[in-house]
Amino acid sequence: MANGNIGAKYQSNDGKIYRSIRYKNSDTIVLKDLETGLDYIIPISKLTDDFIKLTPDAILNLMLTKYESGENDVYAVIYKTTSIAAGSTEPDLILRQDIYSYMKNPFAIDGKIYVGDCITKYTLPDGDTKMMDLFEFSEVEYDVSFDLYSDDTLDDITNIIGRKSKPFDDTLKYLHDERTQNGLIIGYCSSLKELMEDNHFIDAYRTLFNIMPIDWPIILDEETSFNKDGDIILTSKQHKALEDLLRKNITDVKILEYDYDIDVSEIIKYSHILVSDSNQKIYLIAYTVIGDYPVDEDILKAMRVN
């Protein structure tokens, strides 16, 4: 279709942001007003003339594949737009169902086999493996692509996929029912969303943009999470958790909820980190380092020996 994949965001002349959620037919597209949640059906020609497309951060390609044996698998593959612009053809992330899990099996102590994995170029199992090596199929039976942004949540992504998940859900349900009867294989999922949840897809996706997942919320409530000036602040427990993550003692912590209006060039001069909290909200945290965490004495001894 013209003007990009479903999932693309567009800014209208009055500054409002919309997102394409589906094509109604070859001539019209359905946009969602991200402020009101209302849907609008407009001609594609109007989209081209009256809106500015916001450059996506990534392309999601969903593939229903077939082995030479005739068996199917489901892939969700992410290509960052900066990687594409740099001429790379390697995926930045691959989520698969029918794969021996590199991430789970090394830690399994129950004698069972775990399948399903979400692997990024940073978490490949060894130095000799390349992302393209994880493509193990003879043909692609069906595929569909979507535009994504770094601040997308899992719900955002599954809502954009919408009814196009059906062939993937049907295949996953079949694999689940066929291969989990003996109870020795764990990890076959019954839907695409379950596959994403089970393999921490959104956390892996956000690490591609140097966004660090944390398992606690930044904002707890109106009383403890804001000062009198309305700035976001951390409790002492949250501050310690952030220091543990950074392995540094820090002070002068400033927190901003992330959006595209933030001028990162003004922040870059300060030590900072992007985090995705347990509510999948993204925050930019700037801070001043006052000291590194002390190295454990046992580690120091080992370093002296070497």
C-alpha positions, 0 to 999 in steps of 0.5 A: 500500500502507499505511504508505508506500513500499518502502524505509522504515525502521522501529524496533521496540520493542526499538530494532532498525532494519528496512527494508521491501524488498517486499510479499509480498501485500496483507496481508504485508510483508518487512522486512530486519533492518539489523543481521543482514541477515535477512528477516522476513515480518510482517502489515502490521497488525503493522508499523503497531502495533509499529513506528515509521516513520523519516521518509524524507529523499526519495522516488525515483520511477522512470518509464517514459515514452513520447513522442508518437512512441511511443519510450520513456525512463527517468526517476529523479526525486528529491523531498526530503521537506522540499521536499514539506513546503514545498509544492514540486512541483518535483523536486530531481533528475532522472536521464534516459537519452534526453537530450542531456547538459548536463554532458558535451557541453560538455567533449567533444572527440571529435566524439561526442554524449553522452546521459544526464544527472543534473541537480539544481536546483543544476546546471540548464544556465541560469537560464531552465530549470526542473526541470519543463522536463526532463519531455519525455514525453506519458505515463507507462507505468509508475512505482514509488516508494521511500523513501530516506535521505540515507545510502543508498549506490548498492547500498542503492538498487538493492537496494531497487529489486530486481526492480522494475528489470526494465521499466526494464532492458529498455527501457534495453537496447533503447535501447542496442542500437538507438542505439549501432550507429554509435558516434557516440552515447555514453551509452546504458546497458543497465541502471538501475544502469549509468545511475546509475553512468554519471551519478554519481547517488549523488554528485548525490543526496547534494549535495541534503543538502549532503554533498560527494563526495570521491574519496578514503577517510577511513579507510585502515587501523587504524594510520594512520586512528586515534589512541590514543584511537580517534578518526579522524584524517587523514594530512597528505595527506588534511588537505591534500586537505580544505584544498584542498576548503575553500580554507582552512587549518584545524586542530583537525580532528574526524571523526565517522562520520555517523548519525542519533544525532549531535546536529547542534545541538552541531556547528553552532556549529563550522565543519563539512562533511559529506563522502561518501568514495570508499567512499560512507561519510558523515562529519561533519568539524568544524574551526577555520579559521586562514586563507583560501587566498591568492588567485592574483595573476592573479585579484587583478589582474583584480579590481583592473581591475574 
